[in-house]
Amino acid sequence: MEIFEYFDKDLDSVFASLKNNEDVINYEKIDQDDFVILPEKGFSLQSGPFLETVSDIRVYLLAKEDFFPIDRELLGDFKNVNTLADLHSLIGPKIMDIKSVNIPGLGPTLPGAKYLWGDISVSAYVNDGGEIVNMLFSRRCQTNSNSSQNTIITKI
């Protein structure tokens, strides 16, 4: 199963199905977001505010803090991505740079770049050597494909 198959699945149901097969799995709520965290598998799933389904997937290509590297086979087309240049070759040019921010008491965040992959934004964060440490795949804005209504906006 590719990691992206978790998008739009009910987060509670995903947690229930994974907890029987995983040694280390955490369910956390921070503000209005819910997280299913699998540090030994190298990824976490997130449900954004007012959502019950998976809207964000964070994957770790390199070990960081409590996270092990993800099994690259779970990443499908992204399994051979190691640098921002690899990401550019795979999905096109970045739409913006992500600057490092120094957070008092925690130290600086990693810099990176943001890309678009269809309806998914991909934020990639790199270490000093240019290797991608982790990536955030986010699908927060959705249209209802089952809707029979179409809205057309015309500029007059």
N, C-alpha and C positions, 0 to 999 in steps of 0.2 A: 504494500500500500504506500502510495506517495503521501507525503506530509500535507499536500494541498487538498487532499480529499476530506480533510477535517473542516475546511471552510463551510460555513452555513449549517453545520451540524449542531444540535443542541449540546451546549457545554456540559450540562449535568449528565446527559446520557453518555457523552464521550468519557467523562470521569468514571461513571459507573462501569463502563465496559473495560476501561484500561486498568482500574484499580485491582482487579483480580489477577492480572497478568504481570504487574510491575512490582518490583521490590520497593522502590522509592518513588512515590507520587504524592504531590501536595495539591490541595485545593485552597486558594487564598482569595480573599476579597480585599481590595485596596480601593478606597473611595467607592466609586460606582462601577468599577471594573472587577470581573471575576477571572481567576487564572487557574489553569491546570498546569502544574509544573512537573516536568520529568527530567531532573538534572542528570541522571545517569544515561538518559537517551539523547541529551543534548538539545532539548527543545521545550518550549512552553506554548500553551494555547490561551488565548484571551478572548473574553466577551466584553465588548465595550459598553458604555453607559446605555441603559434602556434596551439592551439586546440580550437575547438568551442563547444566541448562536455564536460560533467561533468567527471572530472578525479579524483577529490578528494572530500570526504565528511567528514566534522568534526562534531562530535556529542558531546554534553555535558550531561554526566550522572548526574553531580551535578551542581548547579548554580555557575556561575563564571562570574565576570564582568557584562556585559549586558545580558548574556545568562541565560535563565531558563533551568531546566532539560528537556531533550527530553522525549516524551511519549515512554515508553519502548516497547510498542507493535510495533512501527516502526522499531525496531532493529532485528526482526526475531529471529534467533538462538542466538543472543547476548543479548536478553532482560533480562536475569538473570545474566549477567556478572557484577561483582562489584569490583573484585580485579584481580591482575595479575595471581594469582593462578587459578581463575575461567577461565581466558582467556587461560591459559596453558591447563587446562582440556578440553576446548572446541576445540581448534585448534592446540595444540601441543606446543613444546618448543619455547622459544624466539630465535631470530636469533642475537639479540644484545641488550645491555643496552643503554638507553638514559640518559646521564648525565645532571644534572642541570647546567645551564649556567647563570652567573650573568651578566645582561645587565645594564650598567650604566644608571641611570635615570628611569629604569623600574623594577629593582629588578631581583631576580632569576627566571628562568623558572622551570617548574615542571620536575622532573626526570620520567623515565618510562622504557619501553621496546618495542622492535619492533618484530613483528611476521609476518608470511606469512599465508595467507588464500587463497589457489588456486593462482590466478594471482593478488591478492590484498595484498598490504602490510598494516599491521595494527599497528599503533603506539599508545600506551596507556600511558597516563600521570597520575601519582598518587600524592595524597597529603601526608602529614606527617603521616596520619593514615593508609596509604596503600590502600585507596579507589581510584578507577579510577575516575578522574575528567572529562577528555575528551579523545576521541579517534579520530584518523585520519585514514580513509580508503582511500588508494591511488591506483589508477589503471592508471598509466602513460604510461607503456610500453605495447603495444598491438600488436597482430598479426592480420592480416586481414583474418578472417575465410572464407571470400567469395573468396579469391584469389585461382585461379586454378594452381598457380605456387608453387612448393615446392623447397626449396633450401637445398641441402645436402652438408655439409662440412665434408671432410674426412681428417684426419691427416695422412700424409705419412711419 
